[in-house]
């Protein structure tokens, strides 16, 4: 039991890997969205206009 407590104390200040992966993924998505969002919106509207004949 004491080994478990010592192991837990060693990792107390560490940020879990899944937290870092989640934050980095969210940052990448936000960056791509900010850069490509307007262009993708224009592409979508253009495609919609060509389908509706407008």
N, CA, C and O atoms as a GROMACS GRO file, in nm:
protein
  216
    1UNK      N    1   0.083  -0.119   0.000
    1UNK     CA    2   0.000   0.000   0.000
    1UNK      C    3   0.087   0.126   0.000
    1UNK      O    4   0.056   0.225  -0.066
    2UNK      N    5   0.195   0.120   0.073
    2UNK     CA    6   0.282   0.236   0.082
    2UNK      C    7   0.348   0.267  -0.053
    2UNK      O    8   0.372   0.384  -0.084
    3UNK      N    9   0.376   0.163  -0.133
    3UNK     CA   10   0.434   0.185  -0.266
    3UNK      C   11   0.336   0.262  -0.356
    3UNK      O   12   0.377   0.345  -0.436
    4UNK      N   13   0.206   0.231  -0.342
    4UNK     CA   14   0.106   0.301  -0.423
    4UNK      C   15   0.102   0.449  -0.387
    4UNK      O   16   0.092   0.535  -0.475
    5UNK      N   17   0.109   0.480  -0.260
    5UNK     CA   18   0.106   0.619  -0.214
    5UNK      C   19   0.229   0.692  -0.263
    5UNK      O   20   0.219   0.807  -0.307
    6UNK      N   21   0.344   0.630  -0.256
    6UNK     CA   22   0.467   0.693  -0.304
    6UNK      C   23   0.461   0.717  -0.455
    6UNK      O   24   0.502   0.823  -0.502
    7UNK      N   25   0.410   0.620  -0.530
    7UNK     CA   26   0.396   0.636  -0.675
    7UNK      C   27   0.303   0.750  -0.710
    7UNK      O   28   0.329   0.823  -0.805
    8UNK      N   29   0.196   0.765  -0.635
    8UNK     CA   30   0.101   0.873  -0.659
    8UNK      C   31   0.164   1.009  -0.629
    8UNK      O   32   0.140   1.106  -0.700
    9UNK      N   33   0.242   1.015  -0.526
    9UNK     CA   34   0.307   1.141  -0.489
    9UNK      C   35   0.408   1.183  -0.596
    9UNK      O   36   0.426   1.303  -0.620
   10UNK      N   37   0.474   1.087  -0.658
   10UNK     CA   38   0.572   1.120  -0.761
   10UNK      C   39   0.508   1.188  -0.882
   10UNK      O   40   0.571   1.271  -0.946
   11UNK      N   41   0.384   1.155  -0.915
   11UNK     CA   42   0.318   1.205  -1.035
   11UNK      C   43   0.222   1.320  -1.005
   11UNK      O   44   0.146   1.360  -1.093
   12UNK      N   45   0.224   1.372  -0.887
   12UNK     CA   46   0.125   1.471  -0.847
   12UNK      C   47   0.129   1.598  -0.931
   12UNK      O   48   0.024   1.653  -0.962
   13UNK      N   49   0.245   1.645  -0.967
   13UNK     CA   50   0.255   1.771  -1.040
   13UNK      C   51   0.249   1.756  -1.190
   13UNK      O   52   0.249   1.856  -1.262
   14UNK      N   53   0.245   1.634  -1.241
   14UNK     CA   54   0.245   1.611  -1.386
   14UNK      C   55   0.106   1.631  -1.444
   14UNK      O   56   0.005   1.594  -1.383
   15UNK      N   57   0.101   1.689  -1.563
   15UNK     CA   58  -0.024   1.699  -1.637
   15UNK      C   59  -0.038   1.570  -1.718
   15UNK      O   60   0.056   1.531  -1.788
   16UNK      N   61  -0.153   1.505  -1.709
   16UNK     CA   62  -0.171   1.381  -1.786
   16UNK      C   63  -0.157   1.404  -1.936
   16UNK      O   64  -0.191   1.511  -1.987
   17UNK      N   65  -0.107   1.305  -2.005
   17UNK     CA   66  -0.084   1.316  -2.148
   17UNK      C   67  -0.210   1.346  -2.226
   17UNK      O   68  -0.206   1.420  -2.324
   18UNK      N   69  -0.324   1.288  -2.185
   18UNK     CA   70  -0.447   1.309  -2.260
   18UNK      C   71  -0.493   1.454  -2.253
   18UNK      O   72  -0.557   1.504  -2.345
   19UNK      N   73  -0.459   1.523  -2.144
   19UNK     CA   74  -0.495   1.665  -2.133
   19UNK      C   75  -0.415   1.746  -2.234
   19UNK      O   76  -0.470   1.832  -2.302
   20UNK      N   77  -0.286   1.718  -2.245
   20UNK     CA   78  -0.202   1.790  -2.341
   20UNK      C   79  -0.246   1.762  -2.484
   20UNK      O   80  -0.251   1.854  -2.566
   21UNK      N   81  -0.277   1.637  -2.514
   21UNK     CA   82  -0.322   1.601  -2.649
   21UNK      C   83  -0.453   1.673  -2.682
   21UNK      O   84  -0.470   1.723  -2.793
   22UNK      N   85  -0.544   1.678  -2.586
   22UNK     CA   86  -0.672   1.745  -2.608
   22UNK      C   87  -0.653   1.894  -2.633
   22UNK      O   88  -0.714   1.950  -2.723
   23UNK      N   89  -0.569   1.957  -2.553
   23UNK     CA   90  -0.544   2.100  -2.570
   23UNK      C   91  -0.475   2.132  -2.702
   23UNK      O   92  -0.510   2.229  -2.770
   24UNK      N   93  -0.377   2.049  -2.740
   24UNK     CA   94  -0.307   2.072  -2.866
   24UNK      C   95  -0.401   2.050  -2.985
   24UNK      O   96  -0.395   2.125  -3.082
   25UNK      N   97  -0.487   1.950  -2.978
   25UNK     CA   98  -0.582   1.924  -3.086
   25UNK      C   99  -0.680   2.041  -3.099
   25UNK      O  100  -0.711   2.085  -3.210
   26UNK      N  101  -0.729   2.090  -2.986
   26UNK     CA  102  -0.821   2.204  -2.990
   26UNK      C  103  -0.752   2.327  -3.049
   26UNK      O  104  -0.814   2.402  -3.125
   27UNK      N  105  -0.627   2.347  -3.015
   27UNK     CA  106  -0.552   2.459  -3.071
   27UNK      C  107  -0.534   2.447  -3.221
   27UNK      O  108  -0.548   2.545  -3.293
   28UNK      N  109  -0.502   2.327  -3.267
   28UNK     CA  110  -0.486   2.305  -3.412
   28UNK      C  111  -0.617   2.326  -3.486
   28UNK      O  112  -0.618   2.388  -3.592
   29UNK      N  113  -0.726   2.276  -3.432
   29UNK     CA  114  -0.857   2.293  -3.496
   29UNK      C  115  -0.893   2.441  -3.503
   29UNK      O  116  -0.942   2.488  -3.606
   30UNK      N  117  -0.871   2.513  -3.395
   30UNK     CA  118  -0.902   2.656  -3.394
   30UNK      C  119  -0.818   2.732  -3.496
   30UNK      O  120  -0.867   2.823  -3.562
   31UNK      N  121  -0.691   2.696  -3.508
   31UNK     CA  122  -0.603   2.762  -3.603
   31UNK      C  123  -0.645   2.735  -3.747
   31UNK      O  124  -0.654   2.827  -3.829
   32UNK      N  125  -0.671   2.609  -3.777
   32UNK     CA  126  -0.714   2.574  -3.913
   32UNK      C  127  -0.848   2.640  -3.945
   32UNK      O  128  -0.868   2.689  -4.056
   33UNK      N  129  -0.939   2.641  -3.848
   33UNK     CA  130  -1.069   2.702  -3.869
   33UNK      C  131  -1.055   2.852  -3.897
   33UNK      O  132  -1.122   2.906  -3.985
   34UNK      N  133  -0.967   2.918  -3.822
   34UNK     CA  134  -0.948   3.062  -3.840
   34UNK      C  135  -0.887   3.092  -3.977
   34UNK      O  136  -0.923   3.192  -4.040
   35UNK      N  137  -0.796   3.008  -4.022
   35UNK     CA  138  -0.729   3.033  -4.150
   35UNK      C  139  -0.814   2.992  -4.269
   35UNK      O  140  -0.819   3.064  -4.369
   36UNK      N  141  -0.882   2.877  -4.260
   36UNK     CA  142  -0.952   2.823  -4.375
   36UNK      C  143  -1.103   2.848  -4.372
   36UNK      O  144  -1.172   2.821  -4.470
   37UNK      N  145  -1.156   2.897  -4.261
   37UNK     CA  146  -1.300   2.916  -4.246
   37UNK      C  147  -1.362   3.003  -4.354
   37UNK      O  148  -1.459   2.961  -4.418
   38UNK      N  149  -1.310   3.123  -4.377
   38UNK     CA  150  -1.370   3.208  -4.480
   38UNK      C  151  -1.363   3.146  -4.620
   38UNK      O  152  -1.459   3.156  -4.697
   39UNK      N  153  -1.253   3.084  -4.654
   39UNK     CA  154  -1.239   3.022  -4.786
   39UNK      C  155  -1.337   2.905  -4.801
   39UNK      O  156  -1.398   2.888  -4.907
   40UNK      N  157  -1.352   2.825  -4.695
   40UNK     CA  158  -1.447   2.713  -4.703
   40UNK      C  159  -1.591   2.763  -4.709
   40UNK      O  160  -1.675   2.702  -4.775
   41UNK      N  161  -1.618   2.873  -4.640
   41UNK     CA  162  -1.752   2.931  -4.648
   41UNK      C  163  -1.784   2.980  -4.788
   41UNK      O  164  -1.894   2.957  -4.838
   42UNK      N  165  -1.688   3.047  -4.851
   42UNK     CA  166  -1.708   3.093  -4.989
   42UNK      C  167  -1.725   2.975  -5.084
   42UNK      O  168  -1.808   2.981  -5.175
   43UNK      N  169  -1.647   2.870  -5.064
   43UNK     CA  170  -1.657   2.750  -5.147
   43UNK      C  171  -1.795   2.686  -5.133
   43UNK      O  172  -1.855   2.644  -5.232
   44UNK      N  173  -1.845   2.680  -5.012
   44UNK     CA  174  -1.977   2.623  -4.987
   44UNK      C  175  -2.087   2.706  -5.054
   44UNK      O  176  -2.176   2.651  -5.119
   45UNK      N  177  -2.079   2.838  -5.038
   45UNK     CA  178  -2.180   2.924  -5.100
   45UNK      C  179  -2.174   2.916  -5.252
   45UNK      O  180  -2.278   2.918  -5.317
   46UNK      N  181  -2.055   2.907  -5.308
   46UNK     CA  182  -2.040   2.893  -5.452
   46UNK      C  183  -2.103   2.762  -5.501
   46UNK      O  184  -2.174   2.759  -5.602
   47UNK      N  185  -2.076   2.655  -5.428
   47UNK     CA  186  -2.134   2.525  -5.466
   47UNK      C  187  -2.286   2.528  -5.452
   47UNK      O  188  -2.357   2.471  -5.535
   48UNK      N  189  -2.336   2.593  -5.350
   48UNK     CA  190  -2.480   2.602  -5.330
   48UNK      C  191  -2.544   2.684  -5.442
   48UNK      O  192  -2.652   2.649  -5.490
   49UNK      N  193  -2.479   2.792  -5.483
   49UNK     CA  194  -2.532   2.875  -5.592
   49UNK      C  195  -2.534   2.796  -5.723
   49UNK      O  196  -2.628   2.809  -5.801
   50UNK      N  197  -2.432   2.715  -5.747
   50UNK     CA  198  -2.429   2.640  -5.872
   50UNK      C  199  -2.536   2.530  -5.874
   50UNK      O  200  -2.586   2.494  -5.980
   51UNK      N  201  -2.570   2.477  -5.758
   51UNK     CA  202  -2.673   2.373  -5.752
   51UNK      C  203  -2.812   2.435  -5.767
   51UNK      O  204  -2.898   2.380  -5.836
   52UNK      N  205  -2.833   2.548  -5.702
   52UNK     CA  206  -2.966   2.610  -5.706
   52UNK      C  207  -2.987   2.696  -5.831
   52UNK      O  208  -3.098   2.740  -5.858
   53UNK      N  209  -2.882   2.719  -5.907
   53UNK     CA  210  -2.894   2.797  -6.029
   53UNK      C  211  -2.899   2.946  -6.005
   53UNK      O  212  -2.942   3.023  -6.091
   54UNK      N  213  -2.855   2.987  -5.886
   54UNK     CA  214  -2.862   3.129  -5.852
   54UNK      C  215  -2.743   3.202  -5.883
   54UNK      O  216  -2.737   3.323  -5.859
   0.00000   0.00000   0.00000
